[in-house]
Each structure stands twice: as C-alpha cells, then as structure tokens.
C-alpha cells in the first residue's frame, strides 16, 4: 500500500466516509468494514466487523459484534446496515476502517469529536504480480482474533499466533479453503441449516473452525457435531463450546460406527484408520451428504490381497513400492465408488499435518443430476481383477445397502 495521506479535518469527513460506504455497498466492492475504539456503555464490546453476505438471495451485511469472550452475529439488509453505521459513528465508535478493492479508507475522531479521513490506495505487491498470478499472498479464511483459537491454544492472550502452532494454523486455513470451494458447488440451499459431522474430531480445532466459519463468516445456520472416542477430549470440547457460546456445536463420544446423526450435509473424517475411512464414506453416502471430506491413513485391507500382475512383479517385489501401490489402489477404488454413487470426486495432496509427512484428501461433492454408473462399475471390476482384489470394505457396505449393484 502507499503511504497514508491525511485529508484536512473538514467538517464533512464523516459524510465523505459514509458516502464511500454507501457507494461500496451499492456497487458490491465492499470487502470488509471494521468499527473500532468503542466508547459505548457495554464495556465488553471491542469492535464490530461487517462483511457482505447473500441471505435468501438478498444482499446483506453480516455484523459480528466482538466481545471479550464471545461473538454475536447480526445480519441486516444494506439500507438498515448503513443507517446503523451512521448512528454508531461517532457516538459508539471513534474509528472506522472501510476495505474495498480500491484500498482502505479510515475515519478517526479526535477526543473532541473532530473527524479525519485517511486513504490508503491499494498497490499490487511484487508477490501479487508474479508470472501467471500464481505467487499471490495466501488468503486467510479465519482471523487470528477469533476467540476459539485463543481458547484452544493456537493464539496467546493478545491474539498472536503461538509459534509452535503455526503448522496447525496453516492446516485450519487450508481445510476451510477446501471446504469453501466445495460448498460453492454443492447442491445445498443458502437458507438451509447445514448439518456437519466430524468423525475423529480430537481436540476440535477443525470442528470449531468449521462452525465458526459457517456461522460468523458466512452467516449461515449450522449444526456441527464432533465425534471422538476419547471421553476427555469430548468433555474438553463441550466445555469450550459452552464457554465460548457456540450454539449448534456439540461433541459426542464414539466413532463412525456408533454415532451417526440423523442427517448429514457435510461428512468429515480426517485420519480415519484403515477401514474406518470406508465406514465414514459409507455413512456420508447413505445419509446423502452433499460434501464428503476424507483423509485416509493406515491402508491395511487391500495389501494382503494384492497380487502383482506379471508385468509389475519386478517393481512390486520391493515392500515400499507394494505398500504405495496398495495405498493408491485402495484410495482410487474409494474415489471410483464415490463417483458411482453420484459424486464428483477429487484426490489430492492436502497439507502436511503434525506427525505426518503426507496427507492425501478425498473430496467428493454430490452431483446435481444422477448419472448411469454401469460402465464405471464395470471398470472397477476390471481393476479389481487385474490386482486380484477379492474384497473392498466400502464396496461391501454399499452393496449391503443396495447403493451399488452386487
């Protein structure tokens, strides 16, 4: 950005700012509005962060009232939102930041109530102008100031990232980025309450992030359930959800075989060991989830069955290569079964997590229109025959429910 330039303290500085806000709302260029330096009666209120959202096809502003220990979200139409901001400046807030594609405009009020307008014009950085535009700064889908990050030990008391949690912070953002892209193409209504099940939720980093992103960033209603075998983790996460006032977020003790919500729109299972991944995918398909996100590990079922075809025997005589082939075959079949059940499926390298150097993700988004799967099932059968695979857990589960032909 360029160096800020201060406009004269003209009496119409506040009006100029409000006009710029009205223009940004009208042309859709608003990125974010922040009201800070709160001087109102509620001493726990720190700031208000407003972002544009679509609710029932209507352009609105989602206003997050950020208190010391909780957030409250309020969605307003554009005209009522503009009227509210007009009312709050400067009686309740003495500082306002308007972020648009053109840059940033800051409105400040002195102790005597005198307004001053500062403008920062957006300038492309060297990283943004790299060849092909592939070297841009990473977009963050969550802010480090979110209360749940402090409560779970990702940030300190001042909202700064704890260095040892930097990899976890990258993982959280990458996960939300993948989910956000999937949600944009999933056959779900913007008005429906999204039901999310996260199997193997652990300490709840991603579960809290998912709930926070849906409700506070997107302004959507969501019911998020974290499922975890360790009772102490379930107790810890439920206490945090209550303390942070995350309505619609609960944690239950169990696994994918024992705890199945009545309905699932988004099914998540990261690092489900061996055939637990198959049970999780089966649950998502059976519940007609619009989005299925899996990160499989510990591929054990297929490897003992795998027969080395003649041409591949010299390569697969090495145990490492045999294991890699079994992993690739297992997850390829999972992706193909998802395709056969009506999903657009991708298999890609996610982001390195703690304690592992590799993290594959299977992402499946429900197609809006069903397709004939007969030819695909025939190709699956040929692939199994080539490697001598007699049984694949996911196939067995799907056939038992009549979801694919036996």
Secondary structure, DSSP 8 states (H G I E B T S, - for coil): ----EE----TTHHHHHHHHHHHHHHHT-EEEEEEEEE-SS-TTEEEEEEEEEEETTEEEEEEEEEESS-EEEEEEEHHHHHHHHHHHBTTTEEEEEEEETTEEEEEEE-TT--EEEEEEE----TTTTSGGG-S-----SS-TT-HHHHHTTSB-TTS-B-GGGHHHHHHHHHHHHHHHHHHHHSS--TTS-EEEEEET-TT-HHHHHHHHIIIIIS---EEEEEEES-HHHHHHHHHHHHHTT-TTEEEEES-TTT---S--SEEEEEEEETTHHHHHHHHHHHTT-SEEEEEEE---TTGGG----GGGHHHHTSHHHHHHHHHHHHHHHHHHHHHHTTEEEEEEE----TT-S--EEEEEEE-SS----HHHHHHHHHHHHHHT----HHHHHHHHTTSS--
